[in-house]
Amino acid sequence: ADAPFRTAARALEATRVDGGPSTILFRSGVHFLNETIALDARDAGLTLANYEAEEAWLSGGRPLATEWSAAPGFPDDANVYQTKIDADRVVGLHVVSPHKRFVRARFPNAGGSVGVETRWGVEQVASGDISSYGAPPVVPQAPQIYHRDPAYAASQSQNFDAYAAGRCETPGDPLCPCGAWRDVDASGNAVSESYWCSNSSGGGWSEMDQGNGFWHGPVLPTNVTLKNDSDLAGRVRRAWDATKASSEAVVTAWRAQGWFVNMYEVDGVSIDEATGDVTLAWSRGGFQGGRGWQVGDDDKKGTIDPLPPLYVENVLAELDEYDEWYFDNDTQTLYYAHNGTGAPPDDWTFVSPELARLVGVVGSQEAPVQNVTIRGLGFRDARITYLDDWGVPSGGDWALHRGAAVFLEGVEGASVEASKFERVDGNAVLVSGYARSVVLQNNEFAWVGDCAMAAWGRTDDWDATKGDFPRGTLVKNNYAHELGVYQLQSSMWFQAKTAETTLEGNVFFNGPRSAVNFNDGMGGGNVVKKNAIWNACRQSGDHGPINSWDRQAYFTDVRDPEGSWAPVVTTIAHNVIFANYGGSQGVDNDDGSAWYDIHHNFFYGEGLKMDYGGHDSTYHDNMNVVHPYDGQNCINVWAFDDTNQTGPCVEGPESSDDCDHAHHYYNNTCALLTDVADGYGTQQGVTCAADGGGFNPDAPARMAHMARNQYYTSNGSAFLQCPDKDHLASLALLQSGGIELGSTEGVLPDDDTLMGW
């Protein structure tokens, strides 16, 4: 009677019979789950935990019975072995101990298991080997949704004072420009919609998502044609089984500028007998990023241009590197190139990840699951989800799969703490829909396929007053590294349609894109404090360790119980952030970002960025050490709407009535390690110099308020770029017009002095 239960399902059944708050304890070892641990409102107060200090892992994998023998047809030094297994499909291959993740056979190679997890070994079929990407047909525009904020229109550009989207009449409709993306609403109904399906989308490169005057929405390729003299085309002609590749191969291609990668299921391989060119075609995929591809201008209209790189996987003929594997669905044969002498060790247990969701805590807003705790457990071997459905959460650049190894929806007071997520192949934790006071703390995330932690709510278009979104989430003292093994556009924390999140005391490093991403500004009230972030944006640029967008307006009750279009201010304070690799600013407040208070941070990287219609933010008491990047340096802002201006922005941060919607930039220290010819920053859209000499008296009304800053350069001189006159305005000239009052310039000190500050 005192023996432990054999399965988690049986233990859960027992707790429901007993009634009341219960605890399920997992003993040491790896627990292979046959099905998701699915909790609902009956399980209020339940705790899932490890027993005492034992190391207990929950695995979404199925152990494989293997009998390895040398595989015929491969070179001896390839060390390829084969085994029959009882499975219809295998989409991932791990081993229990030592815990490893292996690589599906691909071209070009990925550098083995270490290379694929760090992405440094990931080679590409270069753009020069690609003849073209097939462009989709022109289809009708999606039905449009547009609602302009009638009460508050602070943004003077890009339609960021409105809610805009396109929604397909039939989800998944290939004749709808956003039919590739699919999500589910609160009732479980499928929906295909996207901000980027709107003809009112705005921001950087938005003309591409509107079809650049040719299509009626975002463009995804339908095939790729490889030049006849490319290595891959030659391999297809010589070695591929085109029939099998036509139903098994997967192409992963970068979106131009490296914003994300898209995966496509190949369903056709053809060879042009006249030219030798090879075409890989597909009808599904491309939804793993939120936006369409870059398309051609002028004489290249109607084409995809430029031609980004790719790799292709799941082809037996490409099994030519250690740690690669391939599963033949027809013969149920698993092939593996062992990185060692002889056959794989007998004590290795190979695992096929089968479950994408290991634990699901799912209720509803009307009947939430309350006070469930997950503590001290390990999670591993969740399967890939990059070919499952992905939706576009809001007006940012990202797409997301609404799923994770631990999935929380319709919950109150749920907690995931002191747990470890290692080699889960999709998202690790997702807070979805209605959620209140969720706590994610003291966890470690490593070698995760997509995002470590994410939150994604739901709205009735622009109306969020029903409250079907995460609110009051605490993300504290987590340790996350080596993210985005499969999807480049992955973060340690991502949120969309989510409000009042606190990120505190976390350590985030080694990610492919931003470590923290706010896909929109809905509701606001977020606090980011006392975090350490470095080595973000390792495989991308035009981004920052913390990134934000705010292209869609939402009406919420977060700021005002009666409802408001304006969110609560989001605070970013007391963080240490290194914007190295492809990172530019420590905080990249991109398209439309507004209502941020950024203060008392140390940034190795550029300073305030608020472009494409950002407004109503403050940046003060920060220390920036600016390394050479793209010349934005200490500050880069656009001009502001002065329609309701009552006076110039010269009195100080407290005089918001005078300054209306302009940013405040004050009490900052900025040391530039860059060429002083770039200036210390840029005020775009404003003419600083008067035609007759001196300062333009009309400039202050549209400029950011800048005061009491300290600038250090190699020659001791500080200048602001005012591009309309291609003019570098000196500090003295700016101060003559009431800008940068109390600010100083000086010679860049030595490194020891900087470190002392």
Protein Blocks (a to p, Z undefined) as FASTA:
>chain_A
ZZccfbfklmmmmmmmngpaddddddedjdddfbdcdddfklgoiacddehjbccdddfb
dcddddddddehiafklopacdddddfbdcbdcdfbdcddddddddddehijmlmmnomm
pccddfklpfbdcdddddddddddddddfkbcfbfghhlabccddddfbghiakbfklmp
ccddfkopacdddfklpckbgcehklmmnonomagcdcddfbdcddfkbmklmmmmmmmc
fklmmmmbccddddehhlaccddddfbdcddfknopacdddfbehjlpfbdcdddehjlg
oiacdddddddehifklmcbghiacddfklopacddddbehjadfklccdddfbfblbdc
dddfklccehiacehiacehiacfklmccddfblcfbdcddddfbdcehiahiacehiac
ehiabdfbdcehjaehiacehiacehifblfbdcddddehjblknopacehiacehiace
hehkllmbacfbdcehiehiacehiacehifbdfbdcfbfehilpacehiacehihklbg
hiafbdcddfbccddfklpmnbpfbdcddddehiacddehjbfbfbdcdehiahiacehi
aceddddddeehiahiacehiacddddfehnmmbccddddfklpcbdcfkbjklmmlnom
accdehiacddfbdfklojbdcehiafbdfkgpjdfklmmmcccdehiacddfkopacdd
dfknopacdfklmmmnopaghiacdddddfklmmmZZ
